[in-house]
């Protein structure tokens, strides 16, 4: 089996990702990292608040002692240079393929890296809607698991979410606390087929 170091581009992160904070089942803060940090610093119960990334639904930690604005590296700090083209967002990583895959890639115009980038871009374009739906459902599931796992109908709501049964999902989460249900609607909105 051959391996090679290739240079895929890294996904571009949102300029200002948003977070949502919950105390129990109540939404208590939301906004950018700096905004949420400022809001939580005013709360006596800030240490017990659960914080979620709005893009992924994942629970995140936030250190209330950190500065609201991220610090820039000092001019004299040396940034280590790695393989790839960092200024273009290109990062080298290892890919393991079978010999027949390397043979095919080697015959493509521009070589293996160009062919792989072209294949990935085409797959992203063709599967964009399905990828968006899957990401929304996974975000809703992460949030549900962290905060609503003991609520009535949790398992059935999870099944409905991944089965794409929007009406059934909505009916199952409707009796849940208002802020939880509203946040689930927000996270899962892109997870339903247009059909």
Residue pairs with C-beta under 8 A, 6 or more apart in sequence:
1 96
1 97
1 98
1 99
2 96
2 97
2 99
2 102
3 94
3 95
3 96
3 97
4 94
4 95
4 97
4 102
4 112
5 83
5 92
5 93
5 94
5 95
6 92
6 93
6 94
6 95
6 112
6 113
6 116
7 83
7 84
7 85
7 90
7 91
7 92
7 93
7 113
8 90
8 91
8 93
8 116
8 117
8 120
9 88
9 89
9 90
9 91
9 117
10 89
10 90
10 91
12 89
14 55
16 32
16 33
17 32
17 33
17 53
17 54
17 55
18 30
18 31
18 32
18 54
18 55
19 29
19 30
19 31
19 32
19 33
19 36
19 51
19 52
19 53
19 54
19 60
19 62
20 27
20 29
20 30
20 36
20 51
20 52
20 54
20 183
21 27
21 28
21 29
21 30
21 36
21 39
21 40
21 49
21 50
21 51
21 52
22 28
22 49
22 50
22 51
22 52
22 147
22 179
22 180
22 183
23 43
23 45
23 48
23 49
23 50
25 147
25 176
25 177
25 179
25 180
26 177
26 179
27 179
27 182
27 183
28 39
28 40
28 43
28 49
29 35
29 36
29 39
29 40
29 43
29 49
30 36
30 54
31 39
33 62
34 68
34 69
36 51
36 62
37 62
37 64
37 66
37 68
38 68
40 46
40 49
40 62
40 64
41 64
43 49
46 64
47 64
50 59
50 146
50 147
51 59
51 60
51 61
51 62
52 58
52 59
52 60
52 142
52 143
52 146
52 147
52 183
53 59
53 60
54 186
54 187
55 139
56 135
56 138
56 139
56 142
57 138
57 139
57 140
57 141
57 142
57 143
57 187
58 139
58 142
59 142
59 146
73 79
82 91
82 92
83 92
84 90
84 91
84 92
95 116
97 105
102 112
105 111
105 112
105 115
105 116
106 112
108 114
108 115
109 115
124 131
129 194
132 190
133 164
133 190
133 191
133 192
133 193
134 191
135 190
135 191
136 187
136 188
136 189
136 190
136 191
137 161
137 162
137 188
137 191
139 187
139 188
140 161
140 184
140 187
140 188
140 191
141 158
141 161
141 162
143 183
143 184
143 187
144 154
144 157
144 158
144 161
144 184
147 180
148 154
148 173
148 176
148 180
148 184
151 176
151 180
152 175
153 172
153 173
153 175
156 168
156 172
157 169
157 172
157 173
160 166
160 168
160 169
160 172
161 169
161 188
161 191
164 191
164 192
164 193
166 192
169 188
170 185
173 180
173 181
173 184
173 185
174 181
176 184
